[in-house]
Amino acid sequence: APCGVCENCKMAANGSHPDIIEIDAASNNGVDQIKVLMEQTRIPPQVGKYKVFIIDEVHMLSTAAFNAFLKTLEEPPQHVIFILATTEKHKILPTILSRCQIYDFERMTVANTINHLKMVAEKEGIQYEEQALAVIAEKADGGNITYQKVIEDLNVLDSDNYFRLVDLALENKVAEMMVTLDGILSRGFDGGNMIQGLAQHVRNVMMAKDPQTLPLLETSDDQK
């Protein structure tokens, strides 16, 4: 584990460590660029014991670039460590995967995030409303933790708007729906995002009707 105080840790933290090289494969995915990178693996580390190459979005490498990389990966210098990061492991060549230690990081659920936020808030002595934590968990941002304030800070529509729109639709109150929609747009909300949110809301309502699918909803207990 990093100590955070030695010179290696400090340089790694501020991005100035000469032995840690990070590249974005999305914009450096050609065979020539990978060959240049592989040439750098021959240079021994300047400060630490290892030279670490972090290749982000590695699935974006071209097939030719993958093959050029494979040659080095098959017989890497002893002082070299490769860290390959990707969200689409299925796009990586099997010959590459077979030579890697694979660590799968699962997405945190909203419920897990809410519980963690509760723990932090209680530890810091911060008062909170659970609905506010749910919004933070869904949008991954902060603010003073009251439901209304979080809604304002994150500029998100809460479910009351969606419930109202659905109720008006069921009652065929078109004019009232238009007025509600105009009020939403006038507050700076994007119409496309509003429609996506409404679709998700209707899907959640349908899932909430069946006790079997209710636990699948990633929202607060109050919302359920």
Buried (B, 14 or more C-beta within 10 A) or exposed (E): EEEEEEEBEBBBEEEEBEBBBEBBBEEBBBBEBBBEBBEEBEEEBEEBEBBBBBBBBBBBBBEBBBBBBBEBBEEBEEBBEBBBBBEEEEEBBEEBEEEBEEEEEEEEEBBEBBBEBBEEBEEEEEEBBBBBBBBBBBBEEEBEBBBEBBBEBBEBBBBEBBEEBBEBBEEEEEEBBEEBBEEBEEEEBEEEEBEEBBEEBBEBBEBBEEEEEEEEBBBBEEBE
